[in-house]
Amino acid sequence: MWGASLIIAPVVGKAEPRKAALPAGYEEVEGVAAVVGDTIITLGELRRALGSQVSAQQLVPTDIEKPRSEAALRLQVLQTLVDNALVLRAAKEMGVTADDQDVDRQVAEVKKRNSWDDDELDRAVRHLGFAGIGPYRQHARNELVRLRMLQLKLGSRLRINEEEVNKILELEHCAGTCDEEVHARHIMLEVRPDDSPQSVSAKREKAWVVHDLLVANPAGFEQLAEKFNDDHGAPDGDLGWQRRWTLESGLATKLWSLKKNEISAVVQTPFGFHVLQLLDRRKSAAKDRELLVDLVKQRIREEQLVRLYKAWMDELRRATHIEVRI
């Protein structure tokens, strides 16, 4: 999962595993989850990330499935933190930054979106595991820098081949005259922006309980939706017939990968944790061919981004000493 460049020191007999020296200027006042070159990822950062929601600034599409076990989830989240640290190191080398005004706008947007004043924002970020507004602003700055670096490094390398677009239109969309719709349903456990990491973890575990109940008795979907579903727009869980572009990107990708009547693993979107079931598929007349072409191009772009991102991360890992301590 991690690749050969991610080092986990073996334990031989009763000897202590070798640990990478901490970078100059660092004193270990709390547990260290990983060392990435001269960057430290603390256990506190890992705990906070475990309870965070999907980033609204995510540029590269990622697998939204969430593992059942806490150990597997920790490794999944830590891999993301390691990747983020690698991107920030590369940004520093290239001089990519975000100034205070950029951070001010980002924080103002968070306050506006949640209708928070300064005191409410302070309480919310502390609830999320930050020591205060200062550390939260640094987190926001890092996210802005990471996004800019990804756009700089990957965005300029995207190439949309018209021949590939036409091939997908021909094979999947009747040469651009039809679109595919899916009939699906879900049970969602909502995650709010101010939910604590402990609350998020509890909701993920509950979503897995719902998953197991559905697998054991798919006919009981409506009863389970009545009990657990937080989607007030679809209280019985029925999403009706949907075209791909009408759904959140990660949710659409997961739904389109399912077989008829298949129940998904637990997935996470900016709205919360979902368990999905694909009920049926059908072809319908395309309402707007140009929109369909744009959607196919977006899909190709996302697939390219994933390939380019993985290749770049492999390159950065080979060039950087990385050691995991959990």
DRENZA-598565 format. One record per residue (C-alpha): z, x, y; residue number from 1. Coordinates in pm, 1 decimal. Example, Ala and Ser with C-alpha at 12.3 -4.5 7.8 and 13.67 -1.06 7.14 Angstrom:
# DRENZA-598565
PT up east north num
PT 780.0 1230.0 -450.0 1
PT 714.0 1367.0 -106.0 2
This chain:
# DRENZA-598565
PT up east north num
PT 0.0 0.0 0.0 1
PT 95.6 275.7 238.2 2
PT -147.5 549.8 144.8 3
PT -79.8 910.0 51.3 4
PT 17.8 1012.8 404.1 5
PT 326.5 790.7 407.6 6
PT 602.8 1002.3 256.1 7
PT 901.1 863.0 71.3 8
PT 1107.3 1157.8 -47.1 9
PT 1202.5 1132.8 -417.2 10
PT 1561.8 1161.5 -533.7 11
PT 1610.6 1428.6 -799.1 12
PT 1936.4 1400.0 -990.2 13
PT 2214.2 1348.3 -737.5 14
PT 2052.4 1549.5 -460.9 15
PT 2002.8 1383.0 -124.0 16
PT 1638.4 1304.4 -41.4 17
PT 1473.3 1534.2 211.0 18
PT 1463.8 1384.2 557.9 19
PT 1233.2 1472.6 840.8 20
PT 1407.8 1631.9 1134.9 21
PT 1454.2 1397.2 1427.8 22
PT 1238.1 1482.7 1730.6 23
PT 1397.8 1688.2 2007.7 24
PT 1615.9 1480.4 2237.4 25
PT 1699.0 1214.4 1978.4 26
PT 2046.2 1157.2 1843.8 27
PT 2085.9 927.5 1545.6 28
PT 2323.6 662.1 1679.3 29
PT 2185.3 390.1 1451.5 30
PT 1991.8 386.7 1127.7 31
PT 1636.7 520.8 1128.8 32
PT 1376.5 313.7 942.8 33
PT 1088.1 559.1 983.6 34
PT 977.6 874.6 1164.1 35
PT 620.6 873.9 1296.3 36
PT 544.8 1218.1 1436.7 37
PT 783.8 1243.2 1733.4 38
PT 848.6 866.7 1740.2 39
PT 1152.0 697.0 1586.6 40
PT 1149.9 342.7 1447.0 41
PT 1511.2 227.9 1422.6 42
PT 1661.2 -23.7 1185.2 43
PT 1739.0 -236.2 1491.4 44
PT 1369.8 -247.1 1584.0 45
PT 1283.6 -336.4 1225.7 46
PT 1542.1 -618.3 1217.9 47
PT 1406.5 -757.9 1544.5 48
PT 1046.4 -737.8 1422.8 49
PT 1139.5 -915.6 1100.4 50
PT 1245.0 -1214.4 1308.0 51
PT 957.5 -1210.6 1555.8 52
PT 663.2 -1443.7 1573.2 53
PT 298.7 -1351.6 1540.2 54
PT 195.8 -1163.3 1854.7 55
PT -6.7 -1369.4 2100.5 56
PT -187.5 -1045.1 2188.7 57
PT -297.8 -965.9 1835.2 58
PT -650.2 -824.8 1864.0 59
PT -710.9 -731.0 1502.5 60
PT -689.4 -1024.1 1257.2 61
PT -429.1 -963.1 989.2 62
PT -319.3 -1129.7 668.6 63
PT -81.1 -1405.5 768.6 64
PT 67.6 -1448.5 420.2 65
PT 440.5 -1376.1 412.5 66
PT 596.9 -1221.7 100.2 67
PT 867.6 -1403.1 -88.8 68
PT 1109.8 -1110.8 -124.3 69
PT 1295.4 -955.8 168.4 70
PT 1210.2 -607.5 40.0 71
PT 834.9 -679.4 40.4 72
PT 860.4 -837.8 385.4 73
PT 1043.2 -532.6 523.0 74
PT 765.7 -305.6 397.6 75
PT 497.6 -534.7 542.1 76
PT 666.2 -544.4 883.5 77
PT 746.5 -172.4 880.3 78
PT 382.4 -93.6 810.1 79
PT 290.9 -289.1 1123.8 80
PT 552.4 -99.2 1326.8 81
PT 419.9 232.3 1195.9 82
PT 63.6 131.3 1286.2 83
PT 178.3 25.5 1634.4 84
PT 354.3 360.8 1682.5 85
PT 36.9 544.3 1581.4 86
PT -167.7 343.8 1832.4 87
PT 83.1 415.6 2110.9 88
PT 78.1 788.8 2030.2 89
PT -301.9 787.1 2050.5 90
PT -283.7 594.2 2379.7 91
PT -46.5 853.2 2526.5 92
PT -285.6 1133.1 2433.0 93
PT -573.0 948.7 2603.8 94
PT -369.6 853.0 2911.3 95
PT -389.1 477.4 2852.4 96
PT -101.0 306.0 3035.7 97
PT 24.6 -24.6 3178.0 98
PT 186.0 -25.9 3523.1 99
PT 482.8 -228.8 3647.6 100
PT 259.6 -498.9 3795.9 101
PT 96.1 -552.5 3457.0 102
PT 438.5 -592.8 3296.4 103
PT 552.5 -825.4 3579.1 104
PT 254.6 -1053.6 3510.9 105
PT 323.5 -1051.1 3138.4 106
PT 692.7 -1138.7 3183.6 107
PT 604.1 -1408.1 3439.8 108
PT 366.4 -1564.7 3187.9 109
PT 639.7 -1575.9 2923.3 110
PT 877.6 -1742.8 3171.5 111
PT 613.1 -1996.0 3277.8 112
PT 511.6 -2079.2 2919.9 113
PT 872.3 -2150.7 2821.9 114
PT 991.3 -2291.7 3158.3 115
PT 1263.1 -2023.3 3181.2 116
PT 1435.3 -1885.6 3490.1 117
PT 1562.3 -1525.2 3499.9 118
PT 1897.8 -1608.4 3339.6 119
PT 1733.3 -1811.1 3062.8 120
PT 1488.8 -1527.6 2994.9 121
PT 1776.3 -1281.2 2972.8 122
PT 1961.7 -1502.1 2725.0 123
PT 1645.0 -1553.9 2521.7 124
PT 1558.3 -1184.2 2487.7 125
PT 1916.1 -1099.5 2390.7 126
PT 1902.0 -1377.9 2133.8 127
PT 1589.2 -1211.0 1996.1 128
PT 1772.6 -881.2 1952.6 129
PT 1687.4 -694.4 2273.2 130
PT 1973.0 -531.3 2465.8 131
PT 1849.9 -693.5 2787.8 132
PT 1550.7 -735.5 3017.7 133
PT 1492.1 -358.0 3044.9 134
PT 1423.9 -302.4 2672.5 135
PT 1222.4 -625.1 2661.8 136
PT 1002.8 -505.7 2951.0 137
PT 941.3 -179.8 2763.6 138
PT 839.7 -383.4 2458.8 139
PT 598.7 -585.6 2676.9 140
PT 458.1 -262.7 2826.4 141
PT 399.3 -118.5 2479.1 142
PT 219.0 -436.1 2371.5 143
PT -11.1 -417.4 2674.2 144
PT -86.4 -49.6 2611.1 145
PT -150.9 -116.7 2242.7 146
PT -391.7 -398.7 2322.7 147
PT -581.9 -184.5 2574.9 148
PT -605.7 100.9 2329.5 149
PT -738.9 -123.8 2054.8 150
PT -998.7 -268.5 2291.5 151
PT -1097.6 80.5 2407.0 152
PT -1112.6 236.3 2061.1 153
PT -1252.8 -52.0 1858.8 154
PT -1413.4 -297.0 2098.9 155
PT -1685.4 -55.5 2206.7 156
PT -1786.3 4.8 1843.1 157
PT -1857.2 -357.5 1753.7 158
PT -2220.8 -427.7 1670.6 159
PT -2351.5 -777.9 1603.4 160
PT -2667.1 -765.8 1391.3 161
PT -2888.1 -1071.5 1447.9 162
PT -3029.1 -1034.3 1096.8 163
PT -2678.2 -1067.4 951.5 164
PT -2608.6 -1372.6 1171.8 165
PT -2928.9 -1540.9 1053.2 166
PT -2848.9 -1460.4 689.3 167
PT -2507.4 -1632.3 714.2 168
PT -2663.5 -1930.0 892.2 169
PT -2924.0 -1958.9 617.6 170
PT -2681.8 -1927.8 325.0 171
PT -2384.7 -2125.2 457.3 172
PT -2509.6 -2348.1 737.1 173
PT -2849.8 -2486.2 632.1 174
PT -3023.8 -2244.1 870.1 175
PT -2799.2 -2361.2 1153.6 176
PT -2836.5 -2736.5 1104.8 177
PT -2512.5 -2809.2 917.5 178
PT -2148.7 -2711.5 934.7 179
PT -1872.8 -2710.2 674.2 180
PT -1561.4 -2921.6 708.4 181
PT -1245.2 -2911.6 503.0 182
PT -993.6 -3185.8 438.0 183
PT -650.9 -3024.8 428.3 184
PT -283.0 -3094.6 465.3 185
PT 17.1 -2880.5 538.1 186
PT 391.7 -2873.6 575.1 187
PT 502.5 -2667.7 873.7 188
PT 846.1 -2535.0 959.3 189
PT 835.6 -2478.2 1333.5 190
PT 951.3 -2146.8 1480.0 191
PT 1047.4 -2162.5 1846.8 192
PT 1016.3 -1865.5 2086.5 193
PT 1395.7 -1837.9 2121.3 194
PT 1474.8 -1859.5 1748.8 195
PT 1696.8 -1572.9 1635.3 196
PT 1576.1 -1333.9 1363.5 197
PT 1827.5 -1496.4 1127.7 198
PT 1684.0 -1841.3 1203.1 199
PT 1326.3 -1721.6 1146.7 200
PT 1426.5 -1566.6 814.7 201
PT 1598.0 -1887.5 705.9 202
PT 1286.6 -2091.1 789.0 203
PT 1064.5 -1853.1 593.0 204
PT 1291.5 -1888.5 290.3 205
PT 1290.2 -2267.8 326.5 206
PT 909.4 -2262.5 343.4 207
PT 903.4 -2082.2 8.7 208
PT 1134.2 -2351.3 -134.9 209
PT 883.2 -2613.3 -15.5 210
PT 601.4 -2410.7 -172.0 211
PT 774.6 -2403.4 -511.1 212
PT 844.9 -2777.8 -498.7 213
PT 479.1 -2849.4 -419.7 214
PT 351.6 -2625.7 -698.0 215
PT 586.1 -2801.1 -941.6 216
PT 486.2 -3149.4 -820.2 217
PT 177.2 -3170.9 -594.3 218
PT 196.6 -3550.4 -610.6 219
PT 520.9 -3534.0 -413.3 220
PT 351.7 -3390.6 -102.4 221
PT 407.2 -3691.2 123.0 222
PT 775.3 -3716.6 33.8 223
PT 826.0 -3345.9 102.6 224
PT 632.6 -3373.4 429.9 225
PT 859.1 -3658.7 537.8 226
PT 1161.9 -3440.9 471.2 227
PT 1048.9 -3096.9 594.6 228
PT 735.7 -3118.3 811.3 229
PT 785.9 -3030.9 1181.4 230
PT 426.1 -3107.5 1281.6 231
PT 478.9 -3423.6 1486.2 232
PT 103.9 -3462.9 1532.0 233
PT 62.8 -3501.0 1155.1 234
PT 400.5 -3620.9 1021.9 235
PT 260.0 -3689.2 673.9 236
PT 99.9 -3343.7 673.7 237
PT -258.0 -3473.0 661.8 238
PT -477.4 -3266.1 895.6 239
PT -784.6 -3480.0 824.1 240
PT -1133.6 -3329.7 823.8 241
PT -1149.9 -3009.9 1027.5 242
PT -1421.6 -2768.6 1129.1 243
PT -1331.4 -2401.8 1132.4 244
PT -1338.2 -2364.9 1510.5 245
PT -1086.8 -2649.3 1559.9 246
PT -806.9 -2457.6 1385.7 247
PT -598.5 -2153.0 1474.3 248
PT -793.3 -1847.3 1354.6 249
PT -548.8 -1724.5 1090.7 250
PT -492.4 -2073.7 956.8 251
PT -867.2 -2134.4 929.6 252
PT -924.5 -1806.6 747.6 253
PT -658.1 -1892.3 491.8 254
PT -780.4 -2250.2 441.3 255
PT -1139.9 -2140.8 388.3 256
PT -1022.2 -1897.3 117.2 257
PT -858.8 -2172.5 -91.5 258
PT -1012.2 -2359.8 -382.8 259
PT -1006.0 -2740.0 -403.6 260
PT -646.9 -2868.5 -453.4 261
PT -506.6 -2514.2 -436.8 262
PT -172.4 -2467.5 -262.1 263
PT -137.2 -2156.0 -47.0 264
PT 142.5 -1906.5 -31.0 265
PT 361.9 -1926.9 278.0 266
PT 162.9 -1828.0 586.4 267
PT 277.9 -1767.1 942.4 268
PT 98.3 -1862.9 1263.4 269
PT 217.9 -1873.9 1624.6 270
PT 348.3 -2222.6 1545.6 271
PT 567.5 -2142.0 1244.7 272
PT 553.9 -2118.9 866.1 273
PT 303.4 -2331.0 675.7 274
PT 228.3 -2427.3 317.5 275
PT -133.4 -2545.0 296.8 276
PT -333.2 -2747.7 48.0 277
PT -711.4 -2776.9 50.4 278
PT -812.1 -3125.6 -62.1 279
PT -1191.1 -3122.4 -28.7 280
PT -1498.6 -2971.7 138.6 281
PT -1815.1 -3127.0 273.2 282
PT -2123.8 -3045.4 477.7 283
PT -2190.2 -3228.6 802.2 284
PT -2456.4 -3210.8 1068.9 285
PT -2400.4 -2930.7 1317.6 286
PT -2311.2 -3078.6 1655.3 287
PT -2406.5 -2768.6 1852.3 288
PT -2619.7 -2494.1 1700.7 289
PT -2533.7 -2245.0 1973.9 290
PT -2163.6 -2302.0 1913.3 291
PT -2222.4 -2244.2 1541.3 292
PT -2405.1 -1918.0 1617.0 293
PT -2115.1 -1806.4 1838.1 294
PT -1865.1 -1886.1 1561.4 295
PT -2062.3 -1685.8 1306.1 296
PT -2073.4 -1393.5 1549.0 297
PT -1697.7 -1423.5 1602.3 298
PT -1640.9 -1414.0 1226.7 299
PT -1858.5 -1102.2 1192.3 300
PT -1674.8 -944.6 1486.1 301
PT -1334.5 -1011.0 1326.7 302
PT -1448.1 -865.5 993.4 303
PT -1576.3 -554.2 1170.4 304
PT -1251.0 -519.1 1363.3 305
PT -1051.2 -523.8 1040.6 306
PT -1271.3 -255.3 881.8 307
PT -1269.4 -35.3 1193.0 308
PT -892.7 -76.2 1238.3 309
PT -814.0 16.8 878.1 310
PT -1040.2 323.5 895.8 311
PT -879.1 433.7 1223.5 312
PT -526.6 386.1 1088.6 313
PT -614.2 593.8 780.9 314
PT -740.8 867.1 1012.2 315
PT -424.7 860.5 1226.4 316
PT -196.6 860.9 920.5 317
PT -370.4 1168.0 777.6 318
PT -312.6 1350.2 1105.8 319
PT 52.5 1244.9 1153.7 320
PT 370.7 1315.7 961.2 321
PT 517.0 978.1 860.9 322
PT 837.7 934.4 667.2 323
PT 999.6 609.1 563.0 324
PT 1379.6 605.0 526.9 325
PT 1443.9 262.6 378.7 326
